[in-house]
Amino acid sequence: METVVHLSNAVAVLGRFPVLAGVDLEVAKGEIVLLQGPNGAGKTSLLRLCAGLLPLVRGEAIVLGCDLMTDRDGVRKRVGLLGHANGLYADLTVTENVRFWGSTVGASVAEVDAAMQRMGLAKRLAKVPVNRLSAGQRRRTALACLVARRAELWLLDEPHAGLDANGRDELDTTLREATNAGATIIVASHELERAGALATRLVEVVGGQTRERSL
């Protein structure tokens, strides 16, 4: 099976603090891997490393065939990272945001419209500026941007946060559809019951290191 993420004794540092202290992780194409662990354990840092946003100091990290020691730019175009910040332009409308992020990968108008429809944004919210949206609506918009970008690797940090029950269900359906279409997903979440129902594997992050756990 094709390997999407290969981390071996990966070390990353912020300032002088090792936020990842020798991480080992293998993720195959089509998996949904759930990261769990206490706050500050390194879950967000692990996602940022895989996105090419956190430099690798030591060890080996190959994501989508890109060696992160030498080619972080190459992987950034092929992954979608949704963190606590939604990465939206507040003065642009919902449609303008999704179109912008879709344009970075050449998404068609139909693909943008489908992404908005998928997250329940195609009607009354389409022309609303992001700065007038609720927290849940902004989360939906950020997820629609991710769908429009056709990312090969989805890196999600507490993606259900801020969503109502319908939004959570729609997100779960979107994640399953994405993996069926060939995407791979790593999701950090404290919601074991919901995220665990989606995941193929559970990886615990503690003290900047990883270990496999049963779901």
trRosetta pair geometry for C-beta under 8 A, 3 or more apart (Angstrom, degrees):
i j d omega theta_ij theta_ji phi_ij phi_ji
1 28 4.4 22 125 -156 125 135
1 29 6.5 -152 171 38 91 87
1 30 8.0 -94 -167 36 121 113
2 28 6.5 117 76 -161 51 77
2 29 4.3 22 75 -8 105 128
3 6 5.4 41 153 -55 134 105
3 26 6.2 -60 -136 -161 114 91
3 27 7.2 106 -160 73 69 46
3 28 5.9 -59 -102 -103 50 61
3 29 7.6 -114 -81 -24 5 80
3 62 7.9 53 118 96 117 111
4 27 5.2 -54 64 100 98 94
4 28 6.5 103 5 -169 91 15
4 29 5.2 123 -45 -75 110 64
4 31 7.8 -153 27 33 127 101
4 63 7.0 17 155 -155 66 62
4 64 6.0 5 -159 -74 74 62
4 152 7.4 -166 -140 140 121 102
4 153 5.9 156 169 -90 128 114
4 184 4.5 -164 23 25 174 169
5 25 6.0 -22 126 116 116 104
5 26 6.9 165 91 -151 74 27
5 27 3.9 30 43 37 108 110
5 50 5.9 -22 -119 -126 126 121
5 62 7.7 156 -155 87 35 58
5 63 5.4 5 -110 -112 72 80
5 153 7.3 110 -54 -132 103 141
5 184 7.5 -167 -13 129 99 145
5 186 7.2 28 -18 -49 160 136
6 25 7.7 179 -147 89 22 62
6 26 5.9 15 -110 -111 66 74
6 60 7.0 -31 124 126 96 106
6 61 7.3 164 90 -148 62 33
6 62 4.5 2 57 56 106 98
6 63 7.7 -157 31 -69 62 46
7 10 4.3 -57 -166 -13 103 135
7 23 5.1 -17 141 109 137 97
7 24 6.0 -178 102 -138 84 24
7 25 4.3 27 43 43 115 87
7 26 7.7 -142 34 -61 67 46
7 49 7.7 64 -106 119 133 134
7 50 8.0 -74 -57 -80 123 92
7 59 7.2 34 -175 139 74 128
7 60 7.0 163 -153 93 36 67
7 61 5.1 9 -110 -109 78 78
8 24 5.8 31 -121 -116 46 81
8 59 5.8 -169 94 -176 59 97
8 60 4.2 10 52 55 102 108
8 61 7.8 -156 28 -66 62 47
9 22 4.8 -27 -146 -146 64 78
9 23 7.5 127 -142 52 10 37
9 24 6.5 16 -47 -69 47 87
9 58 7.2 -57 130 125 96 90
9 59 3.9 -160 99 -117 72 113
9 60 6.9 57 52 19 81 78
10 20 5.8 -20 112 137 89 133
10 22 7.0 129 54 -142 39 20
10 23 4.4 -37 58 55 98 92
10 24 7.6 159 9 -70 86 37
10 25 7.9 -46 18 21 129 96
10 49 6.7 110 153 170 139 154
10 56 6.1 -71 -153 -134 95 107
10 58 7.6 157 -152 89 33 56
10 59 4.1 -152 -90 97 35 142
10 60 6.7 -90 -75 63 83 38
10 61 4.9 70 -111 -65 130 105
11 18 6.1 -43 -163 -147 95 114
11 20 5.9 -180 -140 100 31 84
11 21 6.2 30 -120 -128 87 31
11 22 6.0 7 -72 -59 89 53
11 23 7.8 164 -69 9 38 79
11 56 7.3 94 66 -166 54 67
11 57 4.8 -68 104 67 95 102
11 58 4.1 10 43 54 123 93
11 59 5.3 131 2 -4 77 116
12 18 7.2 123 78 -157 42 64
12 19 5.6 -42 95 63 94 93
12 20 4.1 47 32 35 93 112
12 45 6.0 -180 85 171 133 114
12 49 5.3 -128 -49 -88 153 121
12 54 5.0 44 -165 144 145 117
12 55 6.7 149 -135 83 92 49
12 56 6.1 -64 -83 -109 88 43
12 57 5.9 152 -110 0 33 97
13 16 6.8 -22 -178 -151 119 20
13 17 6.5 151 -158 76 74 37
13 18 5.2 -43 -97 -96 80 55
13 19 6.8 147 -123 10 23 80
13 57 5.2 45 0 -43 103 150
14 17 5.5 -22 68 64 78 93
14 19 5.1 42 2 -27 106 125
14 45 7.3 -113 -28 -112 121 124
14 54 7.6 -53 -69 -140 94 112
18 21 4.6 82 132 -84 127 89
18 57 8.0 -101 -118 41 89 148
18 208 5.9 85 126 -174 88 170
19 42 5.4 148 164 -117 73 89
19 45 4.0 -171 137 -108 126 165
19 54 7.6 -84 69 -164 133 147
19 208 5.8 171 153 -108 30 114
20 23 4.9 -45 -171 -20 112 119
20 42 5.4 123 -87 -161 67 130
20 45 5.4 -160 -43 124 97 124
20 46 6.3 122 -94 -79 124 72
20 49 6.3 -1 -18 -46 159 150
20 54 7.9 110 0 127 125 141
20 208 4.8 176 -126 -165 25 95
20 209 7.9 120 -162 -72 61 43
21 42 7.8 -116 6 -83 80 155
21 207 6.6 -48 39 140 133 80
21 208 3.7 79 5 106 92 128
21 209 5.7 -57 72 -53 88 88
22 59 6.8 163 -121 -74 52 142
22 208 7.5 80 32 124 64 96
22 209 5.8 -3 75 -103 85 101
23 42 7.5 -162 -75 141 125 141
23 46 6.3 161 -131 -110 165 106
23 49 7.8 140 48 64 149 163
23 59 7.6 125 49 126 67 168
23 205 8.0 -7 -117 -124 115 97
23 208 7.1 -102 -58 163 95 64
23 209 6.1 -169 -91 -130 60 44
23 210 5.1 63 -148 -5 83 110
24 210 6.1 -140 58 61 60 109
25 33 8.0 109 -169 162 115 163
25 46 7.5 84 -16 -161 159 124
25 203 6.6 43 -120 -148 108 161
25 210 5.5 28 -68 64 99 168
27 31 5.4 -139 -167 62 83 135
27 33 5.4 -90 -115 -19 115 145
27 184 6.1 118 143 174 115 133
27 186 6.4 -63 -106 -71 163 109
28 31 5.2 96 63 -25 73 119
28 184 7.5 -162 107 -117 35 129
29 182 6.9 -19 177 -167 113 69
29 184 5.4 -101 -134 -63 44 118
30 179 5.2 94 -156 -172 61 92
30 182 6.8 -59 -78 -139 86 35
30 183 7.7 100 -99 77 44 35
30 184 6.1 -38 -12 -90 19 78
31 179 7.5 -139 60 -135 7 127
31 184 5.7 26 48 -144 70 93
31 185 7.3 -136 104 48 55 64
31 200 4.8 -108 -148 50 81 138
31 201 6.5 -9 -169 13 125 108
32 175 6.5 71 -111 161 136 117
32 179 6.0 -72 -49 -67 99 148
32 184 7.9 -169 -76 -166 44 52
32 185 4.5 1 -117 69 75 112
32 186 8.0 174 -159 -83 45 28
32 187 6.7 0 -174 6 89 114
32 198 5.2 -81 131 139 156 91
32 199 4.9 -130 110 -118 96 48
32 200 5.3 119 49 -2 70 87
33 185 7.1 -180 27 98 63 60
33 186 4.9 -15 66 -113 102 73
33 187 7.3 162 82 25 51 66
33 199 6.4 63 -138 -150 17 104
33 200 6.8 -46 -75 57 55 86
33 201 5.1 -17 -118 68 79 98
33 202 7.8 158 -165 -95 64 19
33 203 5.8 15 177 1 109 116
34 187 5.7 -26 -110 73 60 91
34 188 7.9 122 -167 -105 55 27
34 189 6.4 -61 -150 40 97 101
34 192 7.8 103 160 -126 148 61
34 195 5.1 127 -121 140 125 111
34 196 6.1 -45 -21 -90 174 56
34 198 7.5 123 -65 75 113 89
34 199 3.8 -55 -21 -89 112 153
34 201 7.1 -168 28 93 76 48
34 202 5.0 -25 71 -110 106 68
34 203 7.0 164 83 26 51 68
34 215 7.7 90 40 -103 134 104
35 43 4.7 145 133 -136 130 103
35 46 6.6 175 -123 74 157 142
35 47 7.7 -132 21 -52 158 97
35 186 6.5 42 -24 175 111 92
35 187 6.8 -166 21 94 83 38
35 188 4.2 -34 72 -98 114 74
35 189 7.5 113 64 15 66 57
35 203 5.5 -28 -103 75 64 94
35 204 7.8 127 -160 -113 56 18
35 205 5.5 18 -170 -14 103 119
36 43 7.7 -7 -133 -92 6 135
36 188 7.7 158 -77 -150 33 64
36 189 7.3 -39 -89 72 77 56
36 190 7.3 107 -134 -109 85 42
36 192 6.6 30 -101 -89 142 96
36 202 6.3 -5 7 -167 118 102
36 203 7.5 157 24 81 71 44
36 204 5.5 -37 74 -108 87 66
36 205 7.1 170 80 21 33 78
36 213 7.5 -59 51 44 121 141
37 41 3.5 -111 139 78 126 165
37 42 7.2 -17 98 46 154 74
37 43 5.6 174 52 -51 111 110
37 204 5.5 119 -72 -170 93 66
37 205 3.8 -100 -9 67 155 73
37 206 5.4 -155 -135 -67 119 60
38 41 5.0 118 61 -46 66 113
38 206 7.4 59 21 -114 93 76
41 205 4.5 126 126 114 116 91
41 206 5.4 -52 -150 -106 119 33
41 207 6.6 -35 -148 -21 74 30
41 208 7.2 -160 170 -45 52 41
42 45 4.8 -61 -157 49 66 117
42 46 5.7 76 142 -32 85 97
42 205 4.9 -135 70 170 91 123
42 207 7.4 -9 -11 103 125 15
42 208 4.3 132 -66 -102 149 51
42 209 7.6 85 43 -3 156 29
43 46 5.8 -55 -154 30 28 112
43 47 6.8 25 151 -14 62 103
43 157 7.2 133 126 -125 104 93
43 188 4.0 118 165 -132 125 138
43 205 4.9 163 -72 52 73 151
44 47 5.7 -53 -153 36 36 111
44 48 6.3 32 151 -17 68 108
44 83 6.8 69 -145 -135 106 107
44 84 7.9 -23 -115 -17 135 103
44 157 5.6 46 -108 -122 85 139
44 188 6.6 -116 -68 51 56 170
45 48 5.6 -56 -144 41 33 110
45 49 6.3 40 154 -25 65 102
45 54 6.0 95 -161 -99 73 175
45 208 7.4 -21 73 -119 144 84
46 49 5.7 -48 -148 30 31 114
46 50 6.6 26 155 -14 62 105
46 186 7.8 -112 124 151 107 142
46 188 7.7 134 63 -69 110 125
46 205 6.3 -124 -18 -107 144 146
46 210 7.6 90 -107 -66 148 120
47 50 5.9 -59 -152 39 32 108
47 51 6.3 27 151 -17 66 111
47 81 6.4 126 156 -136 106 105
47 83 7.3 156 107 -90 139 90
47 155 4.4 138 -159 177 97 117
47 156 7.7 -133 -129 43 141 20
47 157 5.7 -138 34 -63 169 103
47 186 6.5 -173 -104 104 85 118
47 188 6.2 -92 -42 -15 129 124
48 51 5.5 -57 -144 40 34 112
48 53 4.4 -80 -169 73 87 110
48 54 4.2 78 118 -20 105 115
48 81 7.2 69 -99 -142 55 150
48 83 7.8 31 -73 -84 95 131
49 52 7.9 48 174 -62 30 20
49 53 7.6 -92 -69 56 20 67
49 54 4.5 -58 -77 68 62 113
49 56 6.6 86 -153 -75 106 83
49 61 6.3 -101 161 -143 110 157
49 68 7.0 65 175 170 78 164
50 61 7.7 -134 -93 -173 55 119
50 63 5.3 141 -155 -103 71 148
50 75 7.8 -124 168 154 50 142
50 79 6.9 165 132 -132 85 160
50 153 6.9 -120 155 143 116 142
50 155 5.7 165 86 -93 119 138
50 186 6.7 58 60 41 170 151
51 54 7.8 71 57 8 86 82
51 75 7.2 174 -173 121 26 109
51 76 6.6 58 168 -111 71 70
51 79 5.1 -149 -121 103 68 143
51 81 4.3 8 -104 -60 149 134
51 155 5.4 -112 -61 38 105 159
52 63 7.4 -136 -53 60 87 140
52 66 7.6 -16 -82 110 122 141
52 68 6.2 -149 -105 -127 72 99
52 72 3.7 142 -161 -170 99 82
52 73 6.9 165 170 -59 146 18
52 74 7.7 180 -101 58 152 54
52 75 4.4 160 -49 73 127 108
52 76 4.5 -103 68 -60 139 84
52 79 7.2 155 6 31 101 134
53 72 7.7 154 -52 -178 23 126
53 76 7.5 101 -58 -103 75 108
53 81 7.2 -34 -13 -17 136 172
55 72 7.2 -72 -103 -61 65 151
56 59 6.7 -111 -173 65 110 84
56 61 4.9 -156 -91 21 146 131
56 68 4.9 102 -15 110 132 108
56 69 5.2 -79 77 -83 127 68
60 67 8.0 -60 -156 -141 77 89
60 69 7.6 -57 -125 -28 48 123
61 67 7.5 111 81 -162 60 50
61 68 4.0 -32 96 38 111 127
61 69 6.9 134 46 -37 88 77
62 65 6.7 -3 175 -131 102 15
62 66 6.7 163 -156 74 62 37
62 67 5.6 -27 -101 -95 83 56
62 68 7.0 -150 -86 -5 29 84
63 66 5.7 -27 69 58 70 92
63 68 6.1 49 11 -52 104 112
63 75 4.9 56 88 -132 112 145
63 79 7.3 -6 149 -59 131 134
63 153 6.8 -66 -179 1 107 171
64 75 5.6 141 48 -125 115 90
64 78 5.2 -168 141 105 171 144
64 79 7.2 -151 -14 -56 140 94
64 152 5.9 95 -110 95 132 137
64 153 6.1 -122 -52 -20 116 127
66 71 4.7 -121 -166 99 97 114
66 72 7.6 124 145 -101 128 22
66 74 4.3 -180 -118 92 135 118
66 75 4.2 -149 61 -57 149 96
66 78 7.9 157 -12 36 133 133
67 70 5.0 23 96 37 111 96
67 71 5.5 80 60 27 69 101
68 71 7.0 -84 -97 65 26 60
68 72 5.5 56 -150 -87 71 77
68 75 6.7 -27 -90 3 86 148
71 74 4.2 2 161 13 110 124
71 75 7.0 111 120 -17 85 88
72 75 6.3 -62 -159 36 40 104
72 76 6.7 47 150 -34 71 104
73 76 5.8 -52 -153 20 36 116
73 77 7.7 32 159 -18 63 98
74 77 7.0 -63 -172 25 31 105
74 78 7.6 -1 149 3 62 117
75 78 5.9 -79 -159 47 45 104
75 79 5.9 20 158 -11 84 117
76 79 6.6 -69 -136 40 28 97
77 104 7.7 -149 -140 152 79 105
77 105 7.5 139 -180 -92 85 92
78 151 6.8 109 161 -151 42 67
78 152 4.9 -15 172 25 96 117
78 153 6.7 55 125 18 86 95
79 151 5.6 45 -167 -160 25 116
79 152 6.9 -63 -84 58 51 77
79 153 4.4 -32 -114 72 89 100
79 154 7.6 169 -164 -84 71 21
79 155 6.0 24 174 -6 117 113
80 146 4.3 114 168 -143 144 91
80 149 5.3 140 -89 80 120 136
80 151 3.2 -114 -14 -46 106 159
80 153 7.3 177 26 88 66 52
80 154 5.2 -17 66 -114 103 65
80 155 6.8 178 88 27 50 73
81 87 7.9 111 89 -41 82 151
81 155 4.5 -18 -107 72 72 113
81 157 7.8 24 -176 -8 82 104
82 86 7.3 1 -152 -133 86 54
82 87 7.5 -114 -119 14 58 123
82 142 5.7 118 -133 144 111 118
82 143 6.8 24 -106 -86 158 64
82 146 5.8 -45 -53 -65 118 142
82 154 7.6 -3 7 -171 105 88
82 155 7.2 169 26 89 61 60
82 156 5.0 4 59 -119 106 69
82 157 6.5 -157 101 29 63 74
82 159 5.8 61 98 -103 134 95
83 87 7.5 95 37 -35 89 105
83 157 4.6 20 -129 39 53 136
84 157 6.1 -65 -41 108 66 124
84 158 6.8 30 -89 51 76 120
84 161 7.7 -13 -125 69 71 155
86 138 5.2 -132 -32 154 171 103
86 139 6.5 -127 -102 -94 123 46
86 141 7.0 57 170 79 138 95
86 142 3.8 -121 -161 -69 96 138
87 142 6.2 105 49 -131 87 108
87 145 7.3 -144 93 92 109 155
88 92 7.6 -136 173 60 85 103
88 97 5.2 -1 -145 -138 94 145
88 130 4.8 -177 140 -143 131 161
88 138 6.3 -135 20 -159 153 95
88 141 6.0 46 -99 111 145 124
88 142 6.0 -101 -47 -78 108 86
88 145 7.3 -166 -91 -28 86 151
89 92 4.2 47 92 12 112 116
89 96 7.5 -74 70 112 121 108
89 97 5.8 -172 38 -99 87 94
89 100 7.2 34 7 36 131 164
89 130 6.6 135 86 20 46 143
90 129 7.1 46 159 163 55 100
90 130 4.9 -119 -133 84 40 109
90 131 4.1 63 177 -62 98 98
91 129 6.2 -31 -158 -154 31 123
91 130 7.5 -30 4 41 15 96
91 131 6.5 13 -78 -12 44 125
92 96 3.9 -124 -178 96 108 126
92 97 5.1 139 102 -57 121 78
92 100 7.1 5 162 -16 168 138
92 129 6.7 149 93 -136 16 75
92 130 6.3 27 70 -4 65 110
93 96 4.6 96 50 7 77 103
93 97 7.0 -139 93 -6 41 86
93 126 7.0 38 156 146 121 49
93 127 5.2 -38 -150 -155 147 37
93 128 6.1 122 -144 67 86 26
93 129 5.5 -67 -89 -85 56 46
93 130 7.3 158 -146 -30 16 70
94 97 6.0 -59 -154 34 28 110
94 98 6.5 18 156 -11 65 108
94 116 7.1 106 140 -127 111 117
94 121 5.3 -146 163 -178 143 125
94 125 5.3 50 -11 139 161 89
94 126 5.5 -117 72 -141 116 29
94 127 7.3 -58 35 -29 93 12
94 128 5.9 34 -14 58 108 77
94 130 6.7 129 -74 -75 59 75
94 133 7.3 101 -72 -68 105 138
94 137 7.9 -77 -91 165 128 101
94 141 5.1 -119 -134 -112 90 119
94 144 7.7 44 180 60 98 150
95 98 6.0 -61 -147 40 31 104
95 99 6.0 29 157 -18 67 111
95 112 7.7 76 -157 154 74 122
95 116 6.9 -1 -101 -88 70 153
95 126 4.8 42 -49 -179 110 84
95 127 6.5 -7 6 -81 121 51
96 99 5.7 -54 -141 40 29 111
96 100 6.2 34 157 -25 63 105
97 100 5.8 -54 -149 31 28 112
97 101 6.6 14 161 -7 64 106
97 130 6.2 72 -44 -57 144 127
97 141 5.9 42 85 171 144 118
97 145 6.1 -66 142 -77 94 120
98 101 6.2 -59 -146 43 31 101
98 102 6.0 31 155 -18 65 113
98 112 5.3 129 129 -159 106 95
98 115 5.9 178 -165 94 127 125
98 116 5.7 177 55 -66 177 100
98 121 7.5 146 -40 100 146 146
98 141 6.9 -119 -55 -162 97 77
98 144 5.0 -41 -105 123 124 112
98 145 5.3 -133 -111 -83 61 66
98 148 5.3 125 -175 -17 87 155
99 102 5.6 -60 -143 42 28 112
99 103 6.1 36 156 -30 65 105
99 112 5.3 33 -92 -141 65 155
99 148 7.9 -99 -88 177 24 161
100 103 5.8 -55 -152 26 27 113
100 104 7.5 36 150 -29 58 94
100 145 8.0 -17 70 -128 81 112
101 104 5.9 -38 -163 11 41 116
101 145 3.9 51 54 -161 159 101
101 146 7.8 -33 142 -57 146 32
101 148 5.9 106 95 80 95 118
101 149 5.5 -60 152 -63 98 105
102 105 6.8 -78 -169 48 42 87
102 107 3.3 -81 -176 55 99 135
102 111 6.3 160 -153 101 131 106
102 112 4.6 -113 1 -85 171 98
102 115 7.0 -168 -79 17 124 152
102 145 7.4 -126 -41 -143 73 58
102 148 3.5 -68 -83 157 102 122
102 149 6.4 -126 -99 -69 47 51
103 106 7.1 39 -159 -81 40 26
103 107 6.7 -85 -63 41 31 84
104 149 6.5 -6 66 -122 108 98
105 148 7.9 158 47 135 113 69
105 149 5.3 109 3 -157 135 60
105 150 5.6 -151 120 44 153 103
107 111 4.2 -121 -171 89 97 133
107 112 5.6 117 124 -54 120 82
107 115 7.8 1 180 -17 152 136
107 148 4.9 80 180 178 178 85
107 149 7.0 -89 -41 -91 132 27
107 150 6.6 165 -86 -12 104 109
108 111 4.7 101 53 4 75 100
108 112 7.1 -137 97 -2 43 85
109 112 5.7 -54 -150 37 34 112
109 113 6.2 34 152 -19 67 107
110 113 5.7 -54 -146 38 31 112
110 114 6.2 33 154 -21 64 106
111 114 5.6 -52 -145 35 31 113
111 115 6.5 35 153 -22 63 104
111 148 5.9 118 133 -138 95 73
111 150 7.5 -31 -174 -49 141 111
112 115 5.8 -53 -151 32 31 112
112 116 6.6 27 153 -14 64 105
112 148 5.2 38 -106 -125 62 130
113 116 5.9 -57 -151 38 32 109
113 117 6.2 34 152 -20 66 108
113 122 6.6 62 -165 -121 73 117
114 117 5.5 -53 -145 37 32 114
114 118 6.2 41 153 -29 64 104
114 147 7.8 -126 107 137 84 124
115 118 5.6 -49 -150 28 30 117
115 119 6.9 2 160 4 62 106
115 144 4.5 116 145 -166 97 78
115 145 7.5 113 153 -63 142 16
115 147 3.9 164 -131 93 101 114
115 148 4.0 -76 -20 -58 168 84
116 119 6.4 -73 -151 49 30 92
116 121 4.3 -97 -163 78 83 101
116 122 4.5 119 120 -76 105 75
116 126 6.6 55 -179 -106 148 95
116 144 5.2 53 -90 -155 50 143
117 120 7.7 39 -175 -71 31 25
117 121 7.6 -98 -59 50 21 67
117 122 4.4 14 -83 -37 66 140
118 144 6.8 154 65 -111 96 82
118 147 5.8 -157 65 -170 147 173
118 170 7.1 142 159 179 65 108
118 174 5.8 97 163 -98 122 112
119 140 4.4 152 164 -173 116 90
119 141 7.4 170 116 -74 146 27
119 143 5.3 150 -103 88 141 108
119 144 4.3 -114 26 -65 142 97
119 147 7.1 -172 -30 5 113 142
119 167 7.7 36 -162 -137 79 85
119 170 6.2 127 -123 138 48 135
119 171 8.0 43 -116 -77 90 69
119 174 7.3 14 -74 -67 82 149
120 125 7.9 55 127 27 71 136
120 140 6.2 -62 60 -160 93 145
120 166 7.4 63 -51 130 162 117
120 167 7.2 -103 32 -96 138 77
120 170 6.3 -86 -18 -99 111 172
121 125 5.0 -82 -148 83 69 121
121 126 6.2 117 150 -81 77 65
121 137 7.8 120 -104 -159 100 83
121 140 5.8 163 -59 132 112 117
121 141 6.3 114 -107 -89 153 69
121 144 5.7 -59 23 -54 145 157
122 126 6.0 21 -165 -69 28 119
123 126 6.6 180 78 -17 9 106
124 128 7.6 35 139 -31 66 120
125 128 5.1 -61 -156 22 56 123
125 133 7.2 62 -153 -107 114 109
125 137 6.2 -152 -139 -155 144 123
125 141 8.0 -130 146 -72 127 104
128 132 5.4 -114 178 78 100 115
128 133 6.2 117 120 -69 123 87
128 137 8.0 -23 89 158 139 144
129 132 5.1 82 69 7 84 103
129 133 7.8 -139 103 -21 48 87
130 133 5.5 -46 -157 11 45 120
130 138 6.1 80 -164 -113 93 94
130 141 6.4 -151 -112 95 101 169
133 137 3.8 -131 -171 95 109 121
133 138 4.8 142 101 -56 127 77
133 141 6.8 -33 -149 -15 178 135
134 137 4.7 94 51 9 76 104
134 138 7.1 -138 93 -6 40 86
135 138 5.8 -55 -151 35 30 111
135 139 6.6 32 150 -21 64 104
135 162 4.2 -116 135 -144 103 121
136 139 5.5 -52 -150 32 35 113
136 140 6.5 38 151 -20 65 101
136 162 4.7 -171 -84 152 57 81
136 163 5.2 120 -141 -107 96 36
136 164 5.7 37 -150 -20 159 81
136 167 5.9 -165 -174 -12 110 168
137 140 5.5 -47 -149 33 36 114
137 141 6.5 39 151 -21 64 103
138 141 5.5 -52 -150 34 35 114
138 142 6.4 36 152 -19 66 103
138 162 7.3 -43 62 148 89 151
139 142 5.7 -51 -149 35 33 111
139 143 6.4 32 152 -17 64 106
139 159 7.6 134 -172 -173 113 58
139 161 6.9 -167 -107 86 147 66
139 162 4.4 150 -30 88 142 123
139 163 5.5 -113 96 -62 142 86
139 167 7.1 79 91 169 116 143
140 143 5.7 -57 -150 38 31 111
140 144 6.4 35 151 -21 65 104
140 163 7.1 115 -61 -109 83 99
140 167 5.9 -98 -77 -133 106 119
140 170 8.0 25 -123 88 103 138
141 144 5.6 -51 -149 33 33 113
141 145 6.6 38 150 -22 63 101
142 145 5.6 -49 -154 30 34 115
142 146 6.7 36 148 -20 63 103
143 146 5.4 -50 -152 33 37 115
143 147 6.5 40 149 -20 67 101
143 159 7.0 91 -91 -166 113 109
143 171 6.3 -89 -137 -109 160 96
143 174 6.9 91 168 96 121 166
144 147 5.6 -50 -148 34 36 112
144 148 6.3 35 154 -18 66 106
145 148 5.8 -56 -147 38 30 110
145 149 6.4 32 153 -24 63 107
146 149 5.8 -56 -150 31 30 113
146 151 6.1 -43 -170 3 79 127
146 154 6.5 73 175 -126 128 104
147 150 7.8 30 167 -65 38 46
147 174 6.4 -78 -86 -162 123 125
147 178 7.5 -118 -114 -83 79 114
151 154 5.5 117 93 -77 128 68
151 183 6.6 66 94 -132 71 122
152 182 7.5 -45 -137 124 75 95
152 183 6.1 -167 -159 -122 30 70
152 184 6.9 17 151 24 67 90
153 183 7.1 171 -85 -166 23 81
153 184 5.1 -19 -112 70 71 97
153 185 7.6 164 -163 -87 52 32
153 186 7.3 9 -178 6 96 98
154 175 7.5 -141 84 -125 159 85
154 178 6.4 32 -23 143 143 155
154 183 5.8 45 -15 164 105 128
154 184 7.2 -173 24 91 73 45
154 185 4.4 -13 65 -111 108 80
154 186 7.3 179 91 31 61 56
154 187 7.7 3 114 -66 101 86
155 185 8.0 -178 -73 -154 30 54
155 186 5.4 -1 -115 64 67 99
156 159 4.0 -21 -178 -47 124 122
156 185 6.7 -1 5 -167 115 99
156 186 7.2 174 28 90 71 51
156 187 4.3 -11 69 -114 109 82
156 188 7.0 -165 98 28 59 65
156 189 7.8 3 112 -51 102 101
157 187 7.9 -170 -73 -156 24 55
157 188 5.0 1 -122 55 62 115
158 161 4.4 32 144 -23 108 122
158 188 6.5 -40 -36 98 62 84
158 189 5.8 130 -102 -109 51 66
158 190 7.1 7 -104 8 102 87
159 171 6.1 170 133 -173 114 143
159 187 6.3 -65 2 -140 117 112
159 189 7.2 -55 24 -80 75 114
160 163 5.4 -94 -165 38 56 119
160 168 5.1 40 -142 -118 106 99
160 171 6.3 -172 -94 72 72 156
160 189 6.8 55 17 -131 108 127
160 191 6.0 -32 50 21 144 154
160 194 6.4 49 -62 107 166 148
160 195 7.5 -129 -11 -61 129 96
163 167 3.3 -137 -167 105 104 124
163 168 4.9 144 108 -57 123 70
163 171 6.3 -45 -128 -19 177 134
164 167 5.0 95 48 11 65 106
164 168 7.1 -123 100 -8 33 90
165 168 5.8 -54 -150 33 30 112
165 169 6.6 28 154 -16 64 105
166 169 5.8 -56 -151 37 33 110
166 170 6.3 33 152 -19 67 107
167 170 5.6 -54 -145 37 32 112
167 171 6.3 36 154 -22 65 104
168 171 5.6 -52 -148 34 31 113
168 172 6.5 33 153 -20 64 103
168 194 6.8 -51 179 -159 125 149
169 172 5.7 -52 -150 33 33 112
169 173 6.5 32 152 -17 65 104
170 173 5.7 -54 -150 37 33 111
170 174 6.3 36 150 -22 65 106
171 174 5.5 -55 -148 35 33 114
171 175 6.4 33 155 -21 66 103
172 175 5.8 -53 -149 33 31 110
172 176 6.6 29 154 -15 64 105
172 194 7.3 -109 -81 -179 126 96
172 197 7.8 0 -143 90 133 111
172 198 6.0 -139 -142 -79 90 124
173 176 5.9 -56 -151 37 32 109
173 177 6.3 30 153 -18 66 108
174 177 5.7 -57 -146 39 30 111
174 178 6.2 35 154 -25 65 105
175 178 5.6 -50 -146 31 31 114
175 179 6.7 25 157 -13 63 102
175 185 5.9 31 -156 -79 102 171
175 187 7.7 -8 -131 -53 145 143
175 198 5.8 19 102 -160 140 141
176 179 6.2 -57 -152 38 31 104
176 180 6.4 32 151 -19 65 109
176 198 7.0 -123 -65 -137 86 97
177 180 5.5 -56 -148 38 33 114
177 181 6.3 27 154 -15 66 109
178 181 5.8 -63 -151 40 30 107
178 183 4.1 -38 161 47 93 138
178 185 6.7 88 96 -55 127 119
179 182 7.6 172 -168 28 32 8
179 183 5.6 -87 -84 70 42 77
179 184 7.1 72 -115 -98 85 32
179 185 6.2 -76 -68 -2 105 111
187 195 5.8 -150 110 -149 130 122
187 198 7.6 21 35 90 152 131
187 199 7.3 -129 50 -84 112 102
188 205 7.9 -28 -119 16 109 139
189 192 7.6 168 108 -67 96 38
189 194 7.5 -95 152 78 148 95
189 195 4.0 146 72 -47 147 160
191 194 4.5 -9 140 41 121 107
191 195 5.1 114 84 -8 84 101
192 195 6.5 -65 -123 55 20 94
192 196 4.8 26 174 -28 63 126
193 196 6.1 -46 -121 37 11 112
193 197 6.8 17 159 -26 51 105
194 197 6.1 -56 -160 23 27 111
194 198 7.4 14 149 -9 59 105
195 198 5.8 -61 -160 37 41 109
195 199 6.1 41 149 -32 74 111
196 199 5.5 -53 -136 28 36 114
196 202 6.8 0 -118 -78 92 120
196 215 5.3 149 -163 -157 103 104
199 202 6.1 84 123 -68 150 70
199 215 6.3 179 86 -101 111 133
201 212 7.0 -53 -176 -139 113 97
201 215 7.3 -136 -142 -45 25 109
202 212 7.4 105 84 -164 63 58
202 213 4.7 -57 104 75 111 91
202 214 6.9 31 45 124 120 10
202 215 4.9 147 -18 -79 120 72
203 210 5.3 -4 176 -165 112 113
203 211 7.3 155 -160 75 68 28
203 212 6.1 -42 -107 -101 69 51
203 213 7.1 151 -114 19 18 83
204 210 6.9 145 78 -155 49 57
204 211 5.3 -21 61 63 100 81
204 212 7.7 113 17 -158 84 3
204 213 4.9 64 -24 -19 111 126
205 208 7.6 17 -178 -103 93 13
205 209 7.3 163 -151 80 58 31
205 210 5.6 -27 -97 -96 67 74
206 209 6.3 -30 72 63 66 80
206 211 7.2 -21 25 16 108 107
